[in-house]
Amino acid sequence: MAKNRALRPVGIIGGVRIPFVRNNTAYSDVGNLGMSIRTLGALVERFGLHGQHLGEVAMGAVLKHSSDWNIGREATLSSGLAPTTPGITMQRACGTSLDTVVAIANKIAVGQIEAGIGGGSDTTSDVPIAVSREFRRRLLNLNMARTFGDRMKAFKGFSWREIKPEFPGVGEPRTGKSMGEHCEMMAKEWNISRADQDQLAYDSHRKAAAAYERGFFRDLVVPFRGVERDNILRPDTTPEKLATLKPAFDKTSGKGTLTAGNSTPLTDGASAVLLGTEEWATSRGLKVQAWITDSQVAAVDFVHGEGLLMAPAWAVPQMLARNKLTFADFDFFEIHEAFAAQVLCTLRAWESETFCRDRLGLAAPLGSIDPAKLNVVGSSLAVGHPFAATGARIVATLAKLLEEKGSGRGLISICTAGGMGVTAIIER
């Protein structure tokens, strides 16, 4: 670690992503590596980095094959950057690429590197499908067999049931419940209505569509596989259309409120962000869009009753207290829309005197967020949620919003599986 060295400001120079698409559509045969290569290559092209050495590239993926042993390094080698640029692969579920951005920023801040890239990709089309433990053991024994007799022994007692495929788990290992089922429980605890969830989803589509129309995403989204914009976006949706959808997770009680319309769909995509010192950027004719000020990670005990996706409700006030800030000090709030209910539960918790006093130890509620400052160009409900790509998407989006405004401050909040939350502050 760098000793006796002042922390340096870390600039966000810019980011790009490929369009996010529903699983099993345009990118069904691409995979994480292919999406990462296209995205990093587009970032290299946009900022003129061909052949240049960077301090580090950190990429992430949640659903990946064992053969994807280091996506960060392999994608770097095919990106156009100098092959001397190191690469690393990270993972923290939905917070992955905010974590990769923060990891690169921290290295820059302490003086270990001058510039780097953080990002991530995810596919729910090309998921790793495994076989049973028994069949894997047989295959390993077969691989080690020296003689024909040894090969025959490897399949002694074989049953066809052993080759039944095992798909990636959709439930939390400690509860068996899916993220949607956990969020449905949160919606009931916080009394979040179906109508409010549908309205938030509609607003996300409406704002994203308007942002596309005014050209906001022109330099953020690069075409790939014949796709030029997110194919999840539904500009023509309405609250009335959303109200016709059936509950997706609580289908039997008659009280389910989470639907396919107010929950993010399974999505494929990738994103990446270039970070560096102001001196590094200036020397290459590049400009800093905004600055990463701080970040915070928190976790909750969801196994014993806390809401699985409520950890940002803790992370944000911890970060605000350290920086002596309140909600009034922010111009933009980018709260990841894993589910409309998750956003609404978090907002209601921050407004609750009881929650803030008893759970957060605060003397008063954090307060309300101005809806006009929330996800102003849409978010995950409209554009999709490739798990490890969402954080970098949000960082690039917020940096551009601040650049457009010319000044200001933005807050990022991302809930993750495993009962964790990743948050950050970006300023200009």
C-alpha positions, 0 to 999 in steps of 0.5 A, spaced: 500 500 500 502 507 498 504 510 505 504 517 507 501 519 500 495 524 499 489 521 496 488 523 489 481 525 485 479 520 481 475 522 474 470 519 470 472 520 463 466 516 460 463 509 459 460 505 454 455 499 453 452 495 448 444 495 448 441 491 453 437 485 450 432 480 453 435 473 454 435 468 448 434 474 443 440 477 439 446 475 444 444 468 445 450 465 442 455 470 444 457 469 451 460 474 457 467 474 453 464 476 446 460 482 449 466 484 454 470 484 448 465 488 444 464 493 449 472 494 451 473 495 444 468 500 443 471 504 449 478 503 446 476 506 440 472 512 443 477 514 447 483 513 442 486 508 447 489 503 442 496 500 444 496 504 450 498 501 457 493 502 463 494 500 470 488 495 470 482 493 467 477 490 472 471 486 469 465 482 472 460 477 471 455 473 475 453 467 471 459 464 467 462 458 465 468 455 468 472 456 462 471 463 463 477 463 468 479 471 467 474 475 463 477 481 465 484 479 462 482 475 456 477 481 454 483 486 455 487 482 450 482 482 445 480 490 446 486 493 442 489 495 449 497 494 450 497 486 452 501 489 458 495 491 461 493 487 467 486 484 467 482 481 473 475 478 474 470 480 480 463 479 482 458 481 487 452 479 484 448 485 482 453 490 485 459 487 481 461 493 476 460 498 481 465 494 485 469 494 479 469 501 478 470 503 485 476 498 485 479 501 480 478 508 483 481 506 489 488 504 486 488 511 482 486 514 489 492 511 492 497 512 487 498 505 484 495 506 477 494 512 473 488 510 469 484 503 468 477 501 466 471 498 470 465 494 468 462 487 467 457 483 463 452 478 464 448 473 460 442 469 462 442 466 455 449 462 455 448 459 462 453 454 465 449 448 466 452 442 470 451 435 471 451 431 478 456 430 482 456 423 481 457 424 474 462 429 474 466 424 479 465 418 474 468 423 468 474 425 472 475 417 474 475 416 466 480 421 465 485 418 470 484 411 467 490 407 465 487 401 462 480 399 459 478 395 465 479 402 469 475 405 464 469 400 465 470 401 473 469 408 472 462 407 470 460 401 474 453 402 477 451 408 472 444 410 472 441 415 467 439 419 473 446 422 474 446 426 467 440 430 469 442 437 468 443 442 474 441 449 472 444 455 476 440 456 482 435 462 482 434 461 490 438 464 495 442 458 498 440 460 505 432 461 504 431 457 498 427 463 496 428 467 489 430 474 489 423 476 487 419 472 492 424 476 497 422 482 494 414 480 494 415 479 502 418 486 502 412 489 499 407 486 503 412 489 510 412 496 507 405 496 504 407 497 497 401 497 492 401 494 485 399 501 482 405 505 485 409 499 482 406 499 476 407 507 475 414 507 477 415 502 471 411 506 467 415 512 469 422 508 467 420 506 460 417 513 459 424 517 461 428 512 458 424 513 451 425 520 452 432 520 453 433 516 447 429 521 443 433 527 445 440 523 443 442 522 450 444 515 449 448 516 442 455 516 445 453 511 451 450 505 447 454 502 441 451 498 436 452 490 437 449 484 433 444 489 429 441 492 435 442 499 436 438 500 443 435 496 448 430 491 446 427 491 453 424 498 452 417 499 451 415 506 449 408 505 448 407 501 455 402 504 460 400 503 467 393 500 464 397 495 460 402 494 466 395 493 470 393 487 466 399 482 468 399 477 473 403 476 479 410 473 477 412 470 484 406 470 489 401 467 484 396 463 489 395 468 495 391 473 491 395 478 494 401 478 490 404 485 487 410 483 483 409 482 475 413 481 469 412 488 468 414 491 474 420 487 475 427 487 471 427 481 465 432 476 464 437 480 460 444 480 456 449 485 456 455 489 458 458 496 460 465 499 462 467 505 464 474 509 463 477 512 470 483 516 471 487 522 474 486 529 471 493 529 469 493 523 465 486 525 461 489 532 460 495 529 457 491 525 452 486 530 450 481 527 454 476 531 459 473 528 466 466 528 466 465 527 473 469 525 480 468 519 484 467 522 491 466 516 496 463 509 496 460 504 501 457 497 502 453 494 507 449 487 508 443 485 512 441 479 516 436 477 511 435 470 514 433 472 520 427 477 518 431 483 514 429 484 507 433 481 502 434 487 498 434 493 503 442 493 505 442 500 501 438 503 506 444 502 511 449 503 506 447 510 504 446 513 511 453 511 513 456 514 506 452 520 507 454 521 515 461 520 513 461 526 508 456 530 512 451 530 506 443 530 506 438 528 500 438 536 499 445 536 497 444 531 491 441 533 484 440 526 481 439 519 485 440 513 481 437 507 484 437 501 481 430 498 479 431 490 480 424 491 482 419 497 482 418 494 489 425 494 492 426 502 490 419 504 493 421 500 500 427 503 500 424 510 499 419 509 504 424 506 509 428 513 509 422 516 510 420 512 516 421 515 523 421 508 526 426 505 521 431 510 521 431 511 529 430 503 531 434 500 525 439 506 523 440 509 530 438 516 527 435 522 531 430 523 525 428 520 518 433 521 512 427 524 508 424 524 502 427 524 495 424 529 490 421 524 484 424 529 479 431 527 481 430 520 481 432 515 475 431 521 470 433 517 464 430 511 466 433 505 469 433 497 469 426 496 469 426 500 462 433 498 459 434 491 463 439 488 468 445 484 466 447 483 473 454 485 472 453 490 467 448 495 471 453 498 476 458 501 470 451 503 466 449 507 472 456 510 473 456 512 466 449 515 465 450 519 472 457 522 469 454 524 463 448 527 467 452 531 471 457 533 465 450 536 461 448 540 468 455 542 468 455 541 476 452 537 481 452 531 485 449 524 484 448 518 489 448 511 486 444 505 490 444 498 488 441 492 492 444 485 491 443 478 492 446 475 498 443 481 502 448 486 500 448 493 497 453 497 494 453 505 493 457 511 491 457 518 490 459 522 484 460 529 483 462 535 478 
